[in-house]
Structure formats: structure tokens, C-alpha cells
Amino acid sequence: MSKQKMLTAQLEKLILKQSLLPEGSKIVVACSGGADSMALTMLLTSAQAVKKWQLYVCHIQHHIRETEAERDAVYVEEFCRQRQLIFKRIDCDVPCWAAEKKLSLEEAARELRYQALHEYATLVGAGIIVTAHHKDDQVETVLLNLLRGAGTRGLRGMLAKNGLIVRPLLKVNKRDLEIYCQEQGVKWLVDSTNTDTSYRRNRIRYELLPMLMTYNSKITEKLLSVSELAEQDEAALACYANIYLQKHLKIKQTGSQLNVEKLLQIPKAVSTRVLREAFYKSLTTEKQQLERKHIEALWRLVQNKRSGVKVNLPGMVVSYAYDVLSFGKQPALLKTFKTQVLHVPGEVHLPCGRMISAVYSEERPQGEQTEFLAYPAELITDIIEVRNRQAGDVFFVEGVGRKKLKKYLIDRKVAVTKRDEMVVVASGNNVLWLLDERKAGYLLQSKCEKWLILKIIGEES
């Protein structure tokens, strides 16, 4: 068997044994027309019948290279038509997006390309997007990340699986993919910008790597080894971080809370990952990216232990109070509640979409329920209001006695931001009910003849 045929057999075996491409999968194949993506498309096609895959070939027209880019799109479409492969062309105006978002052409192209691939995968119901990144790309990526000052995560380079993205050729070099295309009689196209050293990746390929080879002829193997070791280390650190998160992170609709009381007791390499993952798990909107400066800001927040201090992160505000970090959306304005008089009988609408009703009754309802309050009517000395807390408010704590509301909330370690948004039911400065927190106690000298009954009605919106 010739060397070329042996290579073909090895590559086809590699694809067939891919655990990341389960049998029967719907797969979007990113195909630019270059040797690597043409080889990937052919390899997947050769295994399609055996693996029962449904392949959807997708070509992204970036509109950077004018007529050359159009040539690529037409070629890939014709290639698919001849082989009866499902083909989808998606046009992206990369130059316009780069100018609008103040990105480099490389960054803008990558952002739009992955966005388009994910949207197409959703459209066809595919759970996998396959790209043709190979060993040479991995070496360049590790160097790029190193130059940016990346830590362990960046030194991993590209992952074989990252979300829907699967990269089955990371162990294969580009030259072998070109030989495979030649063996199959498949033509590939060359992107003229691949030799343009105004692009940083190309400078690494044609200038930095050749120079590094004069220091170590096996520099590519060494960099790949660094990548593999970094991936192993990162996996271990992430495992320890997840153990902490499972115990100490609570995710709610209103935001997430991370107990950081023990965070300073574990290695910083783990604790910073805890902070980063807590941020990503708390995101509810579009994907945001954390930089090292953001992680350090969170770390200082934990280290300084100053309740009420906040840091603004991309798409989120994080506040510290009493060993707890609260992750939530940046509020446009403080959530104040307009003071409303609660007549008896009567009702008042609450900010959460529910209502609170008030009636007088000669009998106190039996049992303890979280949704109603029974309070002696004789202790009501002023009009009843539903409002935010105010200076001078007092609260009777059963078994303790009367306390200033502010002191009570501080003792309860309620964050300042939450205190200011609390809705209370009060008669003058006497707080009867801290909604969602606690009901006031009371002290009677004689049997109660009449009760004020407050009840919360409805579901939260």
C-alpha cells in the first residue's frame, strides 16, 4: 500500500472512531473551500453511510475578498451539488460589522462565522458543528494566546469539543490533509489573504514560527505538549471549582448568590475559577466575556470584605455583603415602591404582580402560614401603608423586643441593596410585615378582641 493510501486509510479510520460524532447525528460541516475543510467534508462523506449521519455543508461568504470570495462560494456549492450534499450559503458583511463594533477583520469574521453556524444548526436541528481546524492551527492558536498573556485556559488552545463545536482533525497536520485531497482527486482553493502578514496569525505562521524553529527544531511538538498539559491542569482546577460551586452557588430568577466565606481558604488558582464560572452561570442574556481585570476586581471584592461595595462587569453588577457575592443585572434605577395606603377592607398591588388584602376579623385564623399575617387591631395606631422602608422604622422581634429596623436588617446580614428595595407593611413607623422576610411580633396585655388579617393573593409575575 502506498504512503498516500495508508494516510487515507488512517484519516478515514480516525473519523470513524470519533466518539465526538455519535452515530445518527445531524452535523453542520463548515466548509470554506480550502484543503482542510474540503478534506473534512470528504472524510465525513465517506463515513456517512456507515455512521448514518445527516450532513449539512455550510459555507460562509465573508465579503472580504470580493471576487475571490464569490469564487469560493460558487465552488463549494458546485462540489456539494455533484455529490448530492445538502448545501447552505450564508452571507455576512464582515467589513461593516468590524467597523460598527470596532473589531479587527479577523475578530469580526470569527464572531459572525460562529454566529451564523450556530443559527443554521438551530434551524436544521443539528447538535454538532464540525470545523476543520488542524494541528498547525492549534500551534498558531497557542502562540497567539501566549502573546496575549493567556493563563492555563488560553494555553490549551482550541478544544476538540466546545459546546456544539467539534474539531476532529486537531491531531492531523495540514500537509496530510492536502495529500488526502490529492489522493481523492479533490481540488482545493487558496485564500490569498493567508499570506498577508498584516494579519497577526499570518505573521506568526510565516515569521515567528520559523524564527522559533532556529532555537528548537521541534517547537511545534513542544507547543502541542504545552497545550495538552494545560488542558489536563485546567480540567483538574475546573473540577475543584465545580465542587465549591455545587455547595455554595445558588441560582435564582432574580440573580445568583455565591457564599465566599471559605473562598480565601482555597488556592487562588481554584478560587478565581470559581468566580469566573459563577459569573458565566449567572448570565441570563447574551454571552459576555470576562477579562483578567474583571476576575481581579471580583477577587479584591472578596478579599476586602466590605459590605455594600459593587463592581460592574460586562452585562452584570456584582455586590458583596456579609460573605456573599450577589450577581445580577445592572439596575437602571433603584426599585422604589410608591407608598400606598392600605384601607381596611381593601387591597394594594405589589411590585411582584401579586396583591395584599386587609380585613378585620374577630377570630384569629388557626395555624402558621407564610402568606398571611394576623396582628392585634388594638396595636394599630396610625394609617396602614405599603411602602419601602424609611428612616425611623422600628420592628418588634418576638422573643427579643423592639429594634430599629436598620439594626435588625444589619444583624440579619441583609445587603444594603436588598434593604433599599424591601417592601414593608407599616402603621406609622411600626413595621408589621417585612414582605418575603419576616412578620412582626407583638406584646398583648389582655385577650385580643379584634384582628387585622393581611393576606397575599395571586402568583408572582
Secondary structure, DSSP 4 states (H G I P E B T S, - for coil): --HHHHHHHHHHHHHHT-TTS-TT-EEEEE--SSHHHHHHHHHHHHHHHHHT-EEEEEEEE-SSSTHHHHHHHHHHHHHHHHTT-EEEEEE--HHHHHHHHT--HHHHHHHHHHHHHHHHHHHHT-SEEE----HHHHHHHHHHHHHTT--HHHHT-S-SEETTEE-TTTTS-HHHHHHHHHHHT------GGGG-TTSHHHHIIIIIHHHHHTT-TTHHHHHHHHHHHHHHHHHHHHHHHHHHHHHHEEEETTEEEEE-TTGGGS-HHHHHHHHHHHHHHH--SS-----HHHHHHHHHHHHHT-TT-EEEETTEEEEEETTEEEEE---SS------EE--SSEEEE-TTS-EEEEEEESSPPSS--TTEEEEEGGG--S-EEEEE--TT-EEEETTTEEEEHHHHHHHTT--HHHHHH-EEEEETTEEEEETTTEE-----SS----EEEEEEES---
